[in-house]
Amino acid sequence: MNDVDRSIPATEVGHLARAVLDAVGTVVVGKREALELVLAGILAGGHVLLEDLPGLGKTLTARSFAQALGLDFRRLQFTPDLLPADVTGSFLYDQRSGDFSFRAGPLFTNLLLADEINRTPPKTQSALLEAMQEKQVSVEGVTYRLDEPFHVLATANPIEYEGTYPLPEAQLDRFLLRVSFGYPQRDEEWEVLRRRMDRRREEAQIEPVVDAGTLRAMQAALEDVVVEDSVGRYIVDLTAATREHPSVLVGASPRGSLALLLLARVRAVFAGRDYVVPEDVKEVAAPALAHRITLRPEMWLRRVDPSFVVGEVLEQTPAPASGALPSYAAGRAGR
């Protein structure tokens, strides 16, 4: 039995996840909460947007997770002159065979680092959409399936930076969550320097903690994490409340509710539980919903942040307190 087929209980997923985080933490100093969110996005089967100022460890984080998870890794630097074919691949003429053959692009990997994704025009950005949503690539009318697991970790600079293109709402919605690192504390920054001197080289190497098959088994185990009906309705209420907030022009879509569900399951596993509680939902609400919210133009002038809107929604939406069996689980138990 290989790792793809074997079953992993939720408690073991938590242990393996902590081991992966510990391994990445040997390279990426501090930022444990942000690293947990990135890993949660991967375990939930989604894609993660790392949005922050340059030089704060976004690229290092992506490479470190690829090493710790034992995934095939490719990095693609997005530039203003990058073409969609540079992302997906293209057909090239083979003089020996006299025919065209497909040359796969960087998308054909387990973990793709889309570096500075908002420095390339929307046409090239859209080349990622089909791969991120359907896990396939269509070139010249031919469709190619991507091997699983497949995840995109995209880095983006703040839109105020020169030479950046705002990501369209449709593409932002494809990211399960958005994570920011922020500047390190002085002690953490000194620790970065100390570790660099200690290893006597620029590159940091992490030994794999799991492999691709084990990661897929960990992802499958999350389907056994129970979500009680009232918690599920709480998720829906939170997402719907973003659409009714007076500062919001366009609220989070149902894909936002799904993101909350998937990420809350991972948070439950991190806490050693096989069931979700409202606190799990609250912890992932801002990363899962804020980037899906479009504020009214006057709110930008007042420098209102979408995360602030999510915080108000959390305060105004009552959380449930129930231990009832989920209706879908009850239905299975009766059979």
C-alpha positions, -999 to +999 in steps of 0.1 A: +000+000+000+015+034-010+010+067+008-017+077-016-039+048-006-032+046+031-055+062+056-043+088+081-064+097+111-069+134+118-048+133+149-018+121+129-024+149+104-020+174+132+013+157+143+027+157+107+016+193+102+034+205+133+066+186+122+064+204+088+059+238+105+089+230+128+111+222+098+101+254+079+106+273+111+143+264+111+146+286+080+118+311+082+123+329+116+092+337+136+059+342+118+045+310+131+009+322+127+015+332+091+032+299+083+003+280+099-020+298+075+001+289+045+002+253+054-036+254+062-042+266+026-021+237+012-037+210+034-072+224+024-062+218-012-061+254-022-038+282-034-023+309-013-016+346-020+014+360-001+009+398-003+035+420+014+064+443+009+095+429-009+122+411+011+100+397+039+105+360+032+076+352+009+098+334-017+118+316+010+086+304+026+073+289-006+106+271-013+108+259+023+073+244+022+081+226-010+112+210+005+095+200+038+065+186+019+087+167-006+070+183-036+084+190-070+089+228-071+092+254-098+095+291-096+082+315-122+091+352-121+063+372-135+074+402-155+056+428-178+067+409-209+058+374-198+034+357-222+007+331-214+026+304-233+056+311-209+033+299-181+013+270-197+038+258-223+035+257-261+039+236-292+073+236-308+082+223-343+104+193-342+126+192-373+135+156-369+100+143-367+085+170-389+057+175-364+048+198-335+054+186-299+042+201-267+067+216-243+053+218-208+055+251-190+063+257-153+027+250-144+034+213-146+047+208-111+034+201-076+040+235-061+044+266-083+058+298-069+043+326-090+067+353-079+054+389-081+022+378-099+009+414-101+038+426-122+025+409-153-005+421-174-040+406-168-038+384-200-009+365-185-024+364-151-054+347-165-033+319-178-033+306-142-071+306-138-079+273-155-050+256-138-059+269-104-096+260-107-097+230-129-062+216-124-057+214-161-041+234-190-056+239-224-032+248-252-041+249-289-074+230-282-056+202-263-062+197-226-035+184-203-043+173-167-020+185-139-006+159-115-019+161-079-011+176-056-010+210-074-008+242-055+001+278-064+018+300-039+018+335-054+036+365-041+023+400-047+037+434-039+013+462-026-006+478-055+008+511-046+042+499-059+053+511-094+048+486-122+021+465-105-012+455-120-042+449-096-053+413-096-088+410-111-115+399-086-120+366-105-084+356-099-083+369-063-114+346-056-094+316-068-070+320-039-082+302-008-066+328+015-043+358+016-015+360+040+008+389+050+040+385+070+049+420+081+083+432+093+101+409+119+108+419+154+144+430+160+153+398+178+138+378+149+158+399+124+190+393+143+182+356+144+180+357+106+215+371+104+228+347+130+215+317+112+229+330+079+264+333+095+261+299+111+253+279+079+281+298+060+261+299+027+231+317+013+208+288+005+190+269+033+181+233+028+153+214+045+150+177+046+115+164+036+092+156+064+065+140+042+062+133+005+035+141-021+016+108-014+015+115+023+003+150+017-026+137-004-035+113+024-034+142+049-057+162+026-081+132+023-082+128+061-096+163+065-129+150+049-135+132+082-134+164+103-170+170+114-188+203+109-220+206+130-250+222+113-250+254+134-213+259+127-220+255+090-248+280+091-225+304+111-200+302+082-228+311+058-240+339+080-205+354+082-201+354+044-235+368+038-229+396+063-200+408+042-225+415+014-247+436+036-221+457+053-225+494+045-188+498+036-189+470+010-196+473-027-193+436-035-191+410-007-176+376-005-190+349-029-201+314-019-165+304-026-157+324+005-180+302+026-163+271+011-129+286+020-140+292+056-153+256+058-121+240+045-097+262+065-117+257+097-113+220+093-075+224+091-075+246+122-094+220+141-068+194+131-040+217+142-058+218+176-060+180+179-097+178+172-118+160+145-146+185+148-149+222+141-158+248+167-168+285+160-133+296+172-117+277+143-139+297+119-131+330+136-093+324+133-094+320+095-122+345+087-099+375+078-074+356+056-103+337+039-127+366+033-108+400+032-094+396-003-128+387-017-144+420-005-146+451-028-150+482-007-170+513-018-147+539-034-151+564-005-139+537+019-105+536+001-102+574+006-108+568+043-082+540+043-107+514+055-092+480+052-113+449+042-099+431+072-115+457+094-149+450+077-144+412+085-136+421+121-169+441+124-188+412+108-173+388+134-184+411+162-219+415+149-227+379+139-236+357+169-216+325+172-235+292+179-230+270+209-242+235+200-230+200+201-256+183+179-247+157+153-244+172+118-274+163+096-252+148+068-234+126+094-267+116+110-280+106+075-250+083+070-253+068+105-289+058+098-279+038+068 
